[in-house]
Amino acid sequence: MPIAVSEAANSREWDSQGACVLRYVIDGTANDYLALLALDGVLPAYVTNIYGDECQPQDDKPSLVAVKQDTVTDTGIWTSEVVYKPPATLDQPDPYPIGSIQLTVDTTGGTMHRTASLETVDSYSAVQGGAPSFEGAIGVTKDSIEGVDVPMPVFNLKADKVWDPDSPPNLGAMYGLTATVNGAQFTITDSETGLSLTFAKGELLFRGGSLGAQRGDGGIPVTYAFEASPNATGLAVGRITGITKEGWHHLWVYYEEEEDATAKRLLRRPFYAYVERVIPYGDFSGLGLS
């Protein structure tokens, strides 16, 4: 019995994007290979959609479903669907290969609250004797140090990695390391550009990651978000000098009243400075980015 291929009555179903589904019935063989071979012989190279676009097959692997199959008499009926898409919606190759890492950096900045200046440039007085020194304290009142909000650089970093489906990302490690800072020097390298960024211990905060939809090639995209703050040495607050702190340690200052010999009254001035560790360390090697 010869193999017959005919287009089904419910064929040529169009969607709003101009894609089309062609449906076929294949009759006359129990062999799936021969059924597909016969189908391939009648498939058009393209079909013109309702918008006048020439649509091409989405791939070279049409579906095949056995309706009836008898291997003894070598008879059978099969149905098949082939998707045709216009050029604008044909599947494009994924831009980055599995295992690649791409870096995105943003330094648009933010603000920080300072209670002490870098330098008192000048002072003025309405009374005899001149203005007393508050040793850099800003906005000093009888009961508080008000301070001021100033611009500061913020180094936002995103690392996008495409994971192999056979070696998926460790989501438990990603969750456990969220809201931690690097406990050792950490380097990330962009596999496309070769750009390499290295951060000393305590400079890089991991804000968390997000898992994307699996790609057509099986790759699993994950975005890792970081924020960097540089370590600092030689900081000073008034008479307190030589302060060293890691980027994500917190520096705070204790102010106390002290009699000023010139003003003949008590003034609030910085007495002690403290550097506190407020964010736990993490082992960023568990992220799989180095």
N, C-alpha and C positions, 0 to 999 in steps of 0.2 A: 504494500500500500504506500503510495507516495505521500510525502509529508506536505501538508497544506498549512499555510500561514495566512490568516485573515485578520484585518483590523476589527476590533470589537465595536459593538454599537455604542458603548459608553466611552469611546476614545475621544481624544482631543479636548480634554478638560483644561481650561485656561484659568490662571489666577490673576490677581490684580497687578502683578509685577510683569505680566507678559509671558510667564513660563507655561509650558504645556505638558500634559501627561498623555502619551500615546499608549493604548492598550491593545494587546494582540491575543489571538487564540491560535494555538499550534496543535495540529491534529495529525496523527499518523505514526507516532513513534513512542516507545517507552524509554528511550535513551535521552537523558537531559542534554548531553553534549550535542547530539544531532539536532535536538529541538532548538538550542541556542544558535547552532550553525545555520539552520534554516531561517531563523528569525533575522540573523545578521544579514542574510542575503536580500531581505526586503526592506530593511530599515532605511528611511530617507537620510541623506547626509545632513539635511536641515529642513525645518518647517517654518513657514512664515506665520508669525502670530497676528493677533488682532490689531496690533499697532504697526504692522508692516515690517517688524524686525525679523531678521533671519536667526532663528533659534537653533542651537547645536546641542547634541546630546550632553547631558551633565557628566556622564562617565561612560566607560565601555563595558559596564557590568549591569545589564538590565536584570530586573527581578524575574524569577521563574518559579511558578507554583504548579504542582501536579494536581490536576482535577481528577484524572483517571489514569491508571498505569497498570499494564498487564505485560510483564516481561516474557511470559510464555508465548504469547501470540505477537509480541512486539508491537502492541498498540497502546495508545495513550493520548490524553488531551492535556495541554498545558496552557496556562495564562501567563502573560508577561506585561510589565509596565516599564516604559522608558521615559525619562524626564528630559525635556528639551528646554533650554534656558537661553534668553537673549544675551548678547555679549556682555552687557553691563552687570549681569548677575551671575555669570559663570564663576564657579569657585576659583579663587585666586590662590596661588601658593602662599603658605604662611611666610611672613617676611623674615623671621628669625629661626634658625635651626634649633632642634632639641639640644638642651645643655647650655644654650647661650645666655648671657647676662647683659642687660642694657641698663645704664645709669642715667637718671634724670636729676638735675640739681636746680634748686630754687633758693636764691638769697634775697628775696624781696624785703625781708626784715620784719621786725616787730617792735615792741616797746619793753622797757624795764623800769622798775621804780628804784631810784637812787636816793639815799638819805645823806650821802656825802658827795661832794664835788671832787673832780680831779684836781682842781686848782681854784682858789679864790682870787679872781683877777683884780678886783678892787672892792672897796667899801666906802661908804659915806656916812656922815653923822650930822645930826641936827643939834648936838650938844657939844660942849667943849670937851676936848680930850680924845675925840675920834671914836670910831666904831670898834668895839672889842672883837677879838677873834673867836669864832666858834669852831675853829680847826676843821673847816670844810663841811660842817653840818649844814643842811639846807632846810629852810623853813622852820627855824627854831622858835618854839613858843614856850610858854611857862611849863606846859604839861607834856609836850610831845615834839617829835622831829617829823615834820610833815613830808619832807622830801619832794621829788618831782619825777614825772614820767618822761623818759628820754628814748629816742630811737636806739635800736641795737640791731646788729646783724643776726640773722637767723639762717642757718645752713640746713635746708630741708633736702633730704636725699631719698630717692626711690630707686630700688633695684628690682628689675623685672627679670625673672628667670623662668625658662621653659624647661620643665622637668620631664624626664623620660618616664613613660607610664610603667615601665618595668622597675623603676627606682623612684617611686613617688616621694614628694616632700614629707618630712616628719612634722605633721600638724601638731602633735603633742609638744614637740620642742618649740615650735613657733609660738604656741600659746604660752608655754612656760617662760619663754624669754621676753614676752611682751612687757613693756614698762621696766626694763632693766638696762643698765649701761655696760659697755664692754669692760670685762675684767682683765683684759690683756690687749696688747696692740692688735688692731684688726685692719685688714686690707681687703678692698673690693675692687675688682678689675672689670671694665667693660670689654666683653669679648669681641665686640665689633670694632671699636675705636682704639682699644688698647689703653684707654685712660684708666689710671690706677689711683685710688684714693686710700691713704693710710691714716688711721686715727690712733692716737696714743690712748693708753688705759684711761677710762673715765670720760672720754670726749664724746662718745656716740651713744645716743639713746634710741633703743628699738621701740617704735610706737606700735608695731603690729604688722600683720600681713593679711592679704586677701587672696582667695583662691578664685581663679577665673574658670570659664567653661573650657572643657577639653577640646583641643583643636582637631581639625580633620586628620592630621598625621598622628594623632594620639597624644601629642605634647600637652602637658598640664602647666598653664601659665600661673605664676604666683608673683604678686607684687609685695615687696618688703619696704616699709616706710621707716625712715630714720630721721633724727634731728641731731645736729652736731653743735657742741659748745666747746670752744678751745680751753685747754688747761692754761693757767695763768700763774706767773711768779712775780715777785717784786711789787705786789699791790700795797697801797697805803691808804689809810683812813686817818686823817689828821696826824697826830704824833705816832700812831701805830704803823709801823713799816715792816717790810719783808714778808708780807702775807703770801702764802702759796696755796692754791686750791685747784682741784680737778674741775673740769668743765661743768659737771652736774652736781658738784658739792654746793651747799648753800652757805653763803657768807652773811653773817649778821653782826651788828655792832651794838654794844651796850653803852648808853649815854648816861652820864651822871653829872650832877651839879658840882661846880668847882668855883671857888672865889677867884674873881679876876682882879688883879692888883690895880689895874688902870681904871676899870669901870667901878670898882669898889662894890661889887655885887656878885651874886651867884649866877653862873652861866652853865648851860647844858653843853657838855663836850664829850667826844668819844673817849671812852676809857679802856674798853676791851673789845677785841674782835674774835669771833668764833667761826670755824669752818666745820660744817656738819655734813655727814653723809646721809642723805635722805632717800636715795634710790638704790636698790640692791644691784650687785654686780651679776653679770651673766656670762656664760661661755658661748660666744657667738659662733663658734665653729659648728654648733648644733644646727645652725640655719642652712648650712650647705652652700654658702656663698663664697667661701675662700678657697 
